[in-house]
Amino acid sequence: MFKSDGSLNPKYNSFKKTGLIASIFEDHWPSFYSNNKVIIDKFRPNANTEVHKVINCYNKNLGCSVYECPNCHDMILIGHTCKSRLCSSCGYKYKNNRVENILQTAYKCNHRQIVFTIPKELRNFFFFPFSSRIDILFKAVRDTLYSILNENFKFSKKKNKLIKYKSKFNFIPGFFAFLHTFGRDLKWNPHIHILLAEIKISNNLVLKWDYFNFDALSIRFQKILLDLLSKELGKDFEPLKSKLYNKYKKGFYVYAEKKKFKSLKDGIEYVTRYCGRVPISENRIINYDGKVVTFSYIDHYDNSYHEITISAQKFILLLIQHIVPYQYKIIRYYGFYRKKQPIHDKMILLINKTKRHIRKTLLKYGLSILKSFNRDPYNCPKCDTKMDFVFEVT
């Protein structure tokens, strides 16, 4: 259990299997960070901490809990996990917890997926400073949906201009917003997925809301986002703003077609899995020879298969650009999902209140391992006896 110098032996009775991405970090991060420290600390100041969390996840360097078998007196060290979204295993647990939180908030009604994208000319503006610029993107999406719901524009021949009409009911929508920062090729491509309840609420009035003018969504989103960026960036942004209006006359692309998920849970899992894990699953990494990484992806536009071979250090650069600041909220609740309305107690929740505690319990570490690997992590690997907790090392 201990080395000759008295320190813990990381390999003692450990179930730790280093993932491929953790191995790439372990092999190349020290030299990569040393050579690029200034620029990494400027643009992604928590990168070094997050990468070391991934490298040390579950191998006892982050601390561990010690258990002893009451039958054979064998001792087991269960290493603490890193809880980083850059970690493929911890990210999976993060995803499951977020999915359950959203399911327990949602009403029992149809939800529509909407995806707000930005043109490539704007992507770099949202890379740095991260928090304030991504907040602008969230605000543009929020304001667009509120505007579409409560405002309408009609052309007046008499006044020869567009006239804005506001709804007298002041309806409130309810939706969840999910930030994705990468495309399938791992490049920087920030966009926001929405799961929108197809109902609208005003005091005690609840109406169906399943019609969307796609052209209005795109044009409204374009105007709101460009106005917010213009306010943030000043006069220097105006030439690009005019160019974008001329190039994208129909607005920025917003996907709002009805997408049939088997259930709301499937829809939530689909959009949440990209929020809570490393930008690439390890089964897409075809080869790593210690120096070069080859990974594959399916192009979203034409479903064509691609393979990319790059140096391990460039691969690391692709990954760490998607690290978000500590405690930054990349999943957000809006409308009646953020603030309960007077009619809330009359609405039917998707998950019955009596089932909530049981569902949360099923997500705990021991049951998750038992479900995934068919073994109880708190049972002795020799005699399968329930082990006793001895102490914790931090």
C-alpha positions, 0 to 999 in steps of 0.5 A: 500500500505504501512505498519505501518513502512512506508515500502511497503506491498509486498502483496498489490494488487499483482498478485505474485504467488510464484512458487514451486521452489521459495518456496523450496528456501525460506524454506531452503536456509538460513540454507543450505547456512549458513551450506555450505557457504564456499564451495558454495562461492568457486564453485558457488560464485553468487549462494546466489545472484541468489537464493535471486533473485528467492525468491524475483522475482515480490514480490516488494523486488526488486523494483516496478512500481506504477500505478493509475487508473484514473477512480476508483483511485485504485493503483497497484504495479507491482513488478520488475522481477529478470531476473535470468536464475534460475527463471522459469518465467524469464527464459521463457522470456530469452528463447523467446528473445534468440530464436528471436535473433537467428531467426533474424540472421539465413539464410533461409536454412536447419540446422542440430542438432549436440550434442557433449558429453563427457564421465563421466570420464571427467565431473568433470574437467568442473565443476570448474573452470567453465568459463575457462574449459567450454571455452575449451569445446566450443573451442573443438567443434568449432575446430572439425567442422572447421577441419571436413570442411577443412581437410581430412585424408587419409592413405598413404601406401607408407609413412605408415601413415595418411596424412592430406589434406587441402581444397584450398577454406578455407570454413567457416561454420555457427552455433549456440552453446548451452551449457547444463550442466544437464541431465534429472536426474539433475546430472552434465553432460555438453554437447553442442548442435549445430544448423549447417547451411547445407551450407559452404561459401568461399568468394562468393562461397556457397555450400551445406554441408549435408554429415558428417562422424560420425566416423570422427566427434567422433574421431576428437572431442576426439583428439582435446578435450583431447589435449586441456585438456592435455595442460590445466592440464599438465602431471598429466592428461596423464594417464587418457588421455591414458585410455580414448583412450583405452576405447573409441576407436571410439571416444567420442559420437557425435550425428549428425543424421538428426532430423526433426523439423517442422521448424528452430524455433522449433529446436531453441526453443528445444535447447534454453529452457534448456539454459534459465531456471531452470534445471527442470520444475515445472510440473516434481516436483510430491511432496514437503511436506516441507522437501522432494522433489519427481521429475520424469524424462524419461531416455533418453536411454530407455524412462523408467520412474523414480521417485527420492525422496530426501531431499529439501536441496539435491534438492537445491544442484542439482539445484545450481550446474548448476548456471553459472557465471554472464554474461557468454555466454552459447549461442554462434555464430560461423563462418558466423553467428558471422562475416558477409561474403562478400556474406552476402547481397546476402543471404536470411535471415529467418526473413524479415527485415521489420518484425523484429521490430514487432516481437520484440515488441510482446515479451515485458512484457505487450503483453506477459502477455496478450497473456499468461494470457488473461489480460493486466497487465496495466489495473485496475483489478476493472474497466479494465481502462488503468492505469497511471504510477505514480512512480517507487520504487527501 
